[in-house]
């Protein structure tokens, strides 16, 4: 035999007494409680919408921590704010070259042999990948594309380009492309197709994303899009130029990430104690990620200079600390997922407290951490798979080479991703107990005054087992 909690009472009538009940006031006359025999209880608290504000005492305690931190972030932004990005002479390599927009006006098929596009290696050996490709190109059908430049000082100028049969990007008539311009090259070789113009599909996808966020999220969705725009502005106007100017990448990342965190969280979730607790949890977790990242990047001797792009950056701006840039990337990359975890945990503890105001901080912590364990499992898996997906071509290359797991993990290119993933995951895992404990301590230590005490008493009366009616014993 087990006694089950009483079932919910019948829906309230739409009268004035219900309206009073909706705000947590007892529906009694002259200070007397309603009689038990009456149809329904009026002491019910709001569990929807924004969380009830905490007491002035707690707001002062939270402000004592966050106001100096916010002031420090503002000072950091002013001190580190970059001037003009240092100029450099274009190298014509990778992204460091002049580009223009162009259109493919005509595509004609012809034999690769007549186009002199390729030839068999002098040795005649076609067993190698290069030799096999050369033979395929010599015997295959190439394309001769005519491209018109649409922007820049040479607008209207045309040039031709031979497209190999095994080339991954095949051109078609009417296609919009991006061409690189090298003024020091011979006139007939100054332009070359480098990429496809993807502006329209990318803009359309961004529009669909924005509409979906606003339709589902409504006002919160609009605020989320505004916060996203502000984050992008901080990244492009402060973080990137400040690093190029020679400021310490780690310091810039800490200040910039803190500014993004404060703006995004308060803009999306409102200026409240609940949001402030999420900010504190995120801040502590970011500090842990920074310490662990700095320790293990130095211990593993990771230079941060592992591919053509980082090599080009180091060549153009030798003063940039590439290992510091790697650590800055770890901090910024972890921030977005941390926001999700800390806000979710804080909201969970707040809702648990509103559902049962008599629960102490230990009970709130235990209940909140049970929710957090499920969150940890999904978030860590998401983070690892996100990094694995981004590095999939690299992992495939190691698989083709039949390298051992130890050899692959020891290479700097993969070791960077491992350190990035594990350090970020440790910070995410730590954010759950840290944020849950902070939220439990804040709501349980609240000194709400007479109004909060009345709400707590009425909520406690509501959660007490009812005698008679539907609160009867049932057999399993």
C-alpha positions as CSV (number, residue, x, y, z in Angstrom):
1,X,0.0,0.0,0.0
2,X,1.4,3.4,-1.0
3,X,-0.1,6.8,-0.5
4,X,0.0,8.9,-3.6
5,X,0.0,12.7,-3.6
6,X,-3.4,14.2,-4.0
7,X,-4.6,15.0,-7.5
8,X,-4.9,18.6,-8.8
9,X,-8.1,20.3,-7.8
10,X,-10.7,21.3,-10.3
11,X,-9.9,24.3,-12.5
12,X,-10.5,27.7,-10.8
13,X,-13.5,29.8,-11.7
14,X,-12.7,32.9,-13.8
15,X,-13.6,35.4,-11.1
16,X,-11.8,37.9,-8.9
17,X,-10.8,35.3,-6.3
18,X,-8.8,33.4,-9.0
19,X,-7.1,36.6,-10.1
20,X,-5.9,37.2,-6.5
21,X,-4.8,33.6,-6.3
22,X,-2.7,34.0,-9.5
23,X,-0.5,36.4,-7.7
24,X,0.2,34.3,-4.7
25,X,-2.2,36.0,-2.2
26,X,-4.4,34.0,0.1
27,X,-8.1,34.4,-0.6
28,X,-9.1,34.9,2.9
29,X,-11.3,37.5,4.5
30,X,-10.1,39.5,7.5
31,X,-6.9,37.5,7.6
32,X,-8.7,34.2,8.1
33,X,-7.9,31.2,5.9
34,X,-10.5,29.7,3.7
35,X,-12.5,26.8,5.2
36,X,-11.3,23.4,4.1
37,X,-14.7,22.4,2.9
38,X,-14.8,25.1,0.3
39,X,-14.6,24.1,-3.4
40,X,-10.9,25.0,-4.0
41,X,-7.8,26.6,-2.6
42,X,-6.7,30.1,-3.6
43,X,-3.1,30.0,-2.5
44,X,-1.4,29.1,-5.8
45,X,1.8,30.6,-7.1
46,X,2.8,31.6,-10.6
47,X,5.0,29.0,-12.2
48,X,5.0,30.5,-15.7
49,X,6.8,33.5,-17.1
50,X,9.7,35.3,-15.5
51,X,11.0,34.1,-12.2
52,X,9.9,36.0,-9.1
53,X,12.5,38.6,-8.1
54,X,14.7,37.8,-5.1
55,X,15.1,40.0,-2.1
56,X,17.0,43.3,-2.1
57,X,19.6,41.7,0.1
58,X,20.5,39.1,-2.4
59,X,20.5,41.6,-5.3
60,X,23.0,43.7,-3.4
61,X,25.3,40.6,-2.8
62,X,25.1,39.6,-6.5
63,X,25.7,43.2,-7.6
64,X,28.8,43.5,-5.3
65,X,30.4,40.7,-7.4
66,X,29.1,41.5,-10.9
67,X,29.4,45.3,-10.9
68,X,33.2,45.4,-10.4
69,X,33.5,42.6,-13.0
70,X,31.5,44.5,-15.5
71,X,33.5,47.7,-14.8
72,X,36.8,45.7,-15.3
73,X,35.4,44.4,-18.7
74,X,34.6,48.0,-19.8
75,X,38.1,49.2,-18.7
76,X,39.6,46.3,-20.7
77,X,37.6,47.2,-23.8
78,X,38.8,50.8,-23.6
79,X,42.4,50.0,-22.9
80,X,42.7,47.2,-25.5
81,X,40.4,48.8,-28.2
82,X,42.4,48.6,-31.4
83,X,43.3,51.4,-33.7
84,X,43.8,50.8,-37.4
85,X,44.8,47.3,-38.4
86,X,48.5,47.3,-39.3
87,X,48.9,47.4,-43.1
88,X,50.9,44.9,-45.0
89,X,51.9,44.2,-48.6
90,X,49.7,41.6,-50.2
91,X,51.4,38.2,-50.8
92,X,48.9,36.8,-53.3
93,X,48.8,33.6,-51.3
94,X,45.6,32.0,-49.9
95,X,43.1,34.6,-48.7
96,X,45.7,37.4,-48.9
97,X,45.0,38.4,-52.5
98,X,42.8,40.7,-54.4
99,X,39.5,39.2,-55.6
100,X,36.7,40.4,-57.9
101,X,33.3,39.1,-58.9
102,X,32.9,37.5,-62.3
103,X,30.5,35.5,-64.5
104,X,31.1,32.5,-66.7
105,X,29.8,33.6,-70.1
106,X,30.6,30.6,-72.3
107,X,31.8,27.0,-71.8
108,X,33.1,25.0,-74.8
109,X,34.3,21.3,-74.7
110,X,37.5,20.3,-76.4
111,X,40.1,17.6,-76.1
112,X,42.7,18.1,-73.4
113,X,45.5,17.3,-75.8
114,X,44.6,20.1,-78.2
115,X,44.3,22.5,-75.3
116,X,47.8,21.5,-74.1
117,X,46.4,21.4,-70.6
118,X,48.4,18.4,-69.4
119,X,50.8,15.8,-70.5
120,X,52.1,12.3,-69.6
121,X,55.2,12.4,-67.3
122,X,58.5,12.3,-69.2
123,X,59.2,8.9,-67.7
124,X,55.9,7.5,-69.1
125,X,55.2,6.0,-65.7
126,X,51.4,6.1,-65.0
127,X,51.5,3.9,-61.9
128,X,51.6,6.9,-59.6
129,X,48.7,9.1,-58.8
130,X,50.2,12.0,-60.7
131,X,50.9,9.9,-63.8
132,X,47.5,8.4,-63.8
133,X,45.9,11.8,-63.5
134,X,48.0,13.1,-66.3
135,X,47.1,10.2,-68.6
136,X,43.4,10.7,-67.8
137,X,43.6,14.4,-68.6
138,X,45.5,13.8,-71.8
139,X,42.9,11.3,-73.1
140,X,39.9,13.1,-71.7
141,X,37.7,16.0,-72.6
142,X,38.4,19.4,-71.1
143,X,36.3,22.6,-70.9
144,X,37.3,26.0,-72.1
145,X,35.5,28.6,-70.0
146,X,35.2,32.3,-70.9
147,X,34.8,34.5,-67.8
148,X,33.8,38.2,-67.6
149,X,35.0,40.4,-64.8
150,X,32.0,42.2,-63.2
151,X,33.7,44.4,-60.6
152,X,36.9,46.5,-60.1
153,X,38.9,48.6,-62.6
154,X,38.8,45.9,-65.2
155,X,35.1,45.5,-65.2
156,X,33.9,44.0,-68.5
157,X,37.3,42.4,-69.3
158,X,37.2,38.7,-70.3
159,X,39.7,35.9,-70.0
160,X,39.7,32.1,-70.6
161,X,40.5,29.2,-68.4
162,X,40.9,25.5,-69.1
163,X,39.0,23.2,-66.7
164,X,40.5,19.7,-66.3
165,X,38.1,16.6,-66.4
166,X,39.2,15.5,-62.9
167,X,39.0,19.0,-61.4
168,X,36.6,19.0,-58.4
169,X,35.0,22.3,-59.5
170,X,33.4,22.3,-62.9
171,X,32.2,25.6,-64.4
172,X,28.9,26.1,-66.2
173,X,27.6,28.9,-68.3
174,X,26.0,31.7,-66.3
175,X,27.6,30.7,-63.1
176,X,28.8,33.5,-60.7
177,X,32.4,33.0,-59.6
178,X,35.2,34.7,-57.6
179,X,38.4,35.5,-59.4
180,X,41.8,36.3,-58.0
181,X,43.7,39.3,-59.4
182,X,47.5,39.5,-59.5
183,X,48.6,42.8,-61.1
184,X,52.3,41.8,-61.4
185,X,51.6,38.7,-63.5
186,X,51.5,38.8,-67.4
187,X,48.3,40.3,-68.8
188,X,46.8,37.0,-69.9
189,X,47.5,35.4,-66.5
190,X,46.4,38.2,-64.2
191,X,43.0,36.6,-63.5
192,X,42.1,33.1,-62.3
193,X,39.0,31.5,-61.0
194,X,39.4,30.7,-57.3
195,X,35.9,29.9,-56.0
196,X,32.1,30.0,-56.6
197,X,30.1,33.0,-55.6
198,X,27.8,31.7,-52.8
199,X,26.3,34.9,-51.6
200,X,22.7,34.2,-52.7
201,X,22.3,30.7,-51.1
202,X,24.1,31.8,-48.0
203,X,21.9,34.9,-47.6
204,X,18.8,32.8,-48.2
205,X,19.8,30.3,-45.6
206,X,20.5,33.0,-43.1
207,X,17.1,34.5,-43.8
208,X,15.3,31.1,-43.2
209,X,17.2,30.7,-40.0
210,X,16.2,34.2,-38.8
211,X,12.5,33.6,-39.6
212,X,12.5,30.2,-37.9
213,X,14.1,31.7,-34.7
214,X,11.6,34.6,-34.6
215,X,8.5,32.4,-35.4
216,X,9.3,29.9,-32.7
217,X,11.1,32.2,-30.1
218,X,9.0,35.3,-30.7
219,X,10.4,38.2,-28.6
220,X,13.1,35.9,-27.1
221,X,14.0,34.9,-30.7
222,X,14.4,38.5,-31.7
223,X,16.6,39.2,-28.7
224,X,18.7,36.2,-29.5
225,X,19.3,37.5,-33.1
226,X,20.2,40.9,-31.7
227,X,22.6,39.2,-29.3
228,X,24.1,37.2,-32.1
229,X,24.7,40.4,-34.1
230,X,26.3,42.1,-31.1
231,X,28.6,39.0,-30.6
232,X,29.6,39.2,-34.2
233,X,30.4,42.9,-33.9
234,X,32.5,42.4,-30.8
235,X,34.4,39.6,-32.7
236,X,35.1,41.6,-35.8
237,X,35.5,45.1,-34.4
238,X,37.4,44.3,-31.2
239,X,38.8,40.7,-30.8
240,X,40.3,40.2,-34.3
241,X,41.8,43.7,-34.9
242,X,43.2,43.8,-31.3
243,X,45.0,40.5,-31.9
244,X,46.3,41.7,-35.3
245,X,47.5,44.9,-33.6
246,X,49.8,42.9,-31.3
247,X,47.7,42.7,-28.0
248,X,48.0,39.5,-26.0
249,X,45.5,37.1,-27.6
250,X,44.5,35.5,-24.3
251,X,43.8,38.8,-22.6
252,X,41.8,40.0,-25.7
253,X,39.8,36.8,-25.7
254,X,39.0,37.0,-22.0
255,X,37.8,40.6,-22.3
256,X,35.9,40.0,-25.5
257,X,34.3,36.8,-24.3
258,X,33.2,38.5,-21.1
259,X,31.6,41.3,-23.0
260,X,29.8,38.9,-25.3
261,X,28.6,36.9,-22.3
262,X,27.3,39.9,-20.4
263,X,25.5,41.4,-23.4
264,X,24.1,38.1,-24.8
265,X,22.8,36.7,-21.5
266,X,21.2,39.8,-20.1
267,X,19.7,40.7,-23.5
268,X,18.2,37.3,-24.1
269,X,17.1,36.4,-20.5
270,X,16.6,39.8,-18.9
271,X,18.3,41.7,-16.0
272,X,17.5,39.4,-13.1
273,X,19.2,37.5,-10.3
274,X,18.6,34.2,-12.2
275,X,20.6,35.5,-15.2
276,X,23.2,36.9,-12.9
277,X,23.8,33.5,-11.3
278,X,24.2,32.0,-14.9
279,X,26.7,34.8,-15.6
280,X,28.7,33.9,-12.5
281,X,28.6,30.1,-13.3
282,X,29.8,30.9,-16.9
283,X,32.6,33.2,-15.6
284,X,34.0,30.5,-13.2
285,X,33.8,27.8,-15.9
286,X,35.6,30.1,-18.4
287,X,38.3,30.8,-15.8
288,X,38.8,27.0,-15.4
289,X,39.0,26.5,-19.1
290,X,41.6,29.3,-19.4
291,X,43.8,27.8,-16.7
292,X,43.6,24.2,-18.0
293,X,44.1,25.4,-21.6
294,X,47.2,27.4,-20.8
295,X,48.7,24.6,-18.7
296,X,48.2,21.8,-21.3
297,X,48.9,23.8,-24.4
298,X,52.3,24.7,-22.8
299,X,52.9,21.2,-21.5
300,X,52.1,19.6,-24.9
301,X,54.3,22.2,-26.7
302,X,51.5,23.1,-29.1
303,X,52.6,26.0,-31.3
304,X,49.3,26.8,-32.9
305,X,51.0,27.0,-36.3
306,X,49.8,23.8,-38.0
307,X,48.4,24.6,-41.4
308,X,48.7,27.0,-44.3
309,X,46.3,29.6,-42.8
310,X,48.1,29.8,-39.5
311,X,51.4,29.8,-41.3
312,X,50.3,32.7,-43.4
313,X,49.2,34.7,-40.3
314,X,52.5,34.0,-38.6
315,X,54.4,35.1,-41.8
316,X,52.4,38.4,-42.1
317,X,52.4,39.2,-38.4
318,X,55.3,37.5,-36.7
319,X,54.6,39.3,-33.4
320,X,51.3,37.4,-32.9
321,X,51.6,34.7,-30.2
322,X,50.3,31.7,-32.1
323,X,49.9,29.5,-29.0
324,X,48.1,32.3,-27.3
325,X,45.8,32.5,-30.3
326,X,45.1,28.8,-30.0
327,X,44.1,29.3,-26.3
328,X,41.9,32.3,-27.2
329,X,40.1,30.1,-29.7
330,X,39.5,27.5,-27.0
331,X,37.9,30.1,-24.7
332,X,35.7,31.7,-27.4
333,X,34.7,28.3,-28.8
334,X,33.6,27.1,-25.4
335,X,31.6,30.2,-24.5
336,X,28.5,29.4,-26.6
337,X,27.9,26.0,-25.2
338,X,28.7,27.2,-21.6
339,X,25.9,29.8,-21.9
340,X,23.4,27.0,-22.7
341,X,24.4,24.8,-19.8
342,X,24.5,27.5,-17.1
343,X,21.2,29.1,-18.1
344,X,19.5,25.7,-18.2
345,X,20.8,24.7,-14.8
346,X,19.9,28.0,-13.2
347,X,16.4,27.9,-14.6
348,X,16.0,24.3,-13.4
349,X,16.9,25.2,-9.8
350,X,14.6,28.3,-9.9
351,X,11.7,26.3,-11.1
352,X,12.3,23.6,-8.5
353,X,12.3,26.2,-5.8
354,X,9.1,27.7,-7.0
355,X,7.5,24.3,-7.1
356,X,8.6,23.5,-3.6
357,X,9.7,26.7,-1.7
358,X,10.4,24.6,1.5
359,X,13.2,22.7,-0.1
360,X,16.6,23.5,1.3
361,X,19.7,24.2,-0.7
362,X,20.9,20.6,-0.4
363,X,17.7,19.3,-1.8
364,X,17.7,21.8,-4.6
365,X,21.3,21.0,-5.4
366,X,20.6,17.2,-5.5
367,X,17.5,17.7,-7.7
368,X,19.3,20.1,-10.0
369,X,22.4,18.0,-10.4
370,X,20.2,15.0,-11.5
371,X,19.0,17.2,-14.4
372,X,22.5,18.3,-15.1
373,X,23.9,14.8,-15.5
374,X,21.6,14.3,-18.5
375,X,22.7,17.6,-19.8
376,X,26.4,16.7,-19.4
377,X,26.1,13.5,-21.4
378,X,24.5,15.2,-24.4
379,X,26.6,18.3,-24.4
380,X,30.0,16.5,-24.2
381,X,29.0,14.2,-26.9
382,X,27.8,17.1,-29.1
383,X,31.1,19.0,-28.6
384,X,33.3,15.9,-29.4
385,X,31.3,15.1,-32.5
386,X,31.4,18.7,-33.7
387,X,35.2,18.8,-33.6
388,X,35.4,15.3,-35.2
389,X,33.1,16.4,-38.0
390,X,35.2,19.5,-38.7
391,X,38.3,17.4,-38.8
392,X,36.8,14.5,-40.8
393,X,39.0,15.0,-43.9
394,X,42.1,14.9,-41.7
395,X,40.9,11.8,-39.9
396,X,40.2,10.2,-43.3
397,X,43.7,11.0,-44.5
398,X,45.2,9.3,-41.4
399,X,42.9,6.3,-42.0
400,X,44.2,6.0,-45.6
401,X,47.8,6.1,-44.4
402,X,46.9,3.3,-41.9
403,X,48.5,5.2,-39.1
404,X,48.1,3.9,-35.5
405,X,45.9,5.8,-33.1
406,X,48.9,6.8,-31.0
407,X,50.7,8.2,-34.1
408,X,47.6,10.2,-35.1
409,X,47.0,11.6,-31.6
410,X,50.6,12.6,-31.2
411,X,50.7,14.7,-34.4
412,X,50.3,18.4,-33.5
413,X,47.4,18.9,-35.9
414,X,45.3,16.3,-34.1
415,X,46.7,17.0,-30.6
416,X,45.4,20.6,-30.9
417,X,41.9,19.3,-31.5
418,X,42.2,16.8,-28.6
419,X,43.3,19.5,-26.2
420,X,40.7,21.9,-27.4
421,X,37.9,19.3,-27.0
422,X,38.9,17.9,-23.7
423,X,39.6,21.3,-22.0
424,X,36.3,22.6,-23.3
425,X,34.5,19.5,-22.1
426,X,36.1,19.7,-18.6
427,X,34.8,23.3,-18.4
428,X,31.3,22.2,-19.4
429,X,31.2,19.4,-16.9
430,X,32.4,21.7,-14.1
431,X,29.9,24.3,-15.0
432,X,27.0,22.0,-14.0
433,X,27.8,21.5,-10.3
434,X,29.2,25.1,-10.0
435,X,26.1,26.8,-11.4
436,X,23.7,24.4,-9.7
437,X,25.4,25.1,-6.3
438,X,25.3,28.8,-6.9
439,X,21.7,28.8,-7.9
440,X,20.7,26.6,-4.9
441,X,22.5,28.8,-2.5
442,X,21.0,32.0,-3.8
443,X,17.4,30.9,-3.9
444,X,17.6,29.1,-0.5
445,X,19.2,32.1,1.2
446,X,16.6,34.5,-0.1
447,X,15.2,36.9,2.5
448,X,12.0,37.8,0.7
449,X,10.2,39.5,3.6
450,X,6.5,39.1,4.5
451,X,5.2,38.8,0.9
452,X,7.6,35.9,0.1
453,X,6.8,34.3,3.5
454,X,3.1,34.4,2.7
455,X,3.7,32.9,-0.8
456,X,5.9,30.2,0.7
457,X,3.2,29.3,3.3
458,X,0.4,29.2,0.7
459,X,2.6,27.1,-1.6
460,X,3.4,24.7,1.3
461,X,-0.3,24.4,2.1
462,X,-0.9,23.6,-1.6
463,X,1.7,20.8,-1.7
464,X,0.5,19.2,1.6
465,X,-1.4,15.9,1.1
466,X,-5.1,16.5,1.0
467,X,-7.5,14.7,3.3
468,X,-10.4,13.1,1.6
469,X,-11.5,13.8,-1.9
470,X,-9.1,12.5,-4.5
471,X,-6.1,12.1,-2.1
472,X,-6.9,8.5,-1.1
473,X,-4.8,5.4,-0.9
474,X,-4.5,3.3,-4.0
475,X,-3.2,-0.2,-4.5
476,X,-0.2,-0.7,-6.9
